[in-house]
Amino acid sequence: MAHEHHEAGDKQFFGHGEVHDGQADHGLAHTMPLPLLFGILGALLVLTVITVSVTSIDLGQQGNLIIAMVIATIKAGLVVTFFMHLRWDRIFHLILFLTSVLFVILFLSMTITDRGEYDRDIESFRNAQQQAEQK
């Protein structure tokens, strides 16, 4: 695929909007050192072990869910930041990502809050079902 090429001063602008200082468009992603990649992999594995370990501790239904979601969000942030190269991308893409995460948190919190409103009704329905089965 050919990219459009425009020059402005000593910088070259390619059709996909990236700016290169006198470099040809090689079509490759940003390269990262192996120690950084293995460090991120190690962090993801440690966070996975923590997630599994926390399930053995009873923090209540909401507590375990909150901890699992926080750890999952951290892991997703690491993957997006380093493996998907968001750290080296435009600030606009970072803002889009953070906005989407904010909306996911907002919608999940509204769902959890809404579920809490109906817990008493669900419990009374289950009790009524159990009483009907015993008769």
HELIX and SHEET records of a PDB file:
HELIX    1   1 LEU A   34  VAL A   54  1                                  21    
HELIX    2   2 GLY A   60  LEU A   78  1                                  19    
HELIX    3   3 VAL A   79  PHE A   83  3                                   5    
HELIX    4   4 LEU A   86  TRP A   88  5                                   3    
HELIX    5   5 ILE A   91  GLN A  134  1                                  44    
SHEET    1   A 3 HIS A   5  ALA A   8  0                                        
SHEET    2   A 3 LYS A  11  PHE A  14 -1                                        
SHEET    3   A 3 VAL A  19  HIS A  20 -1                                        
END                                                                             
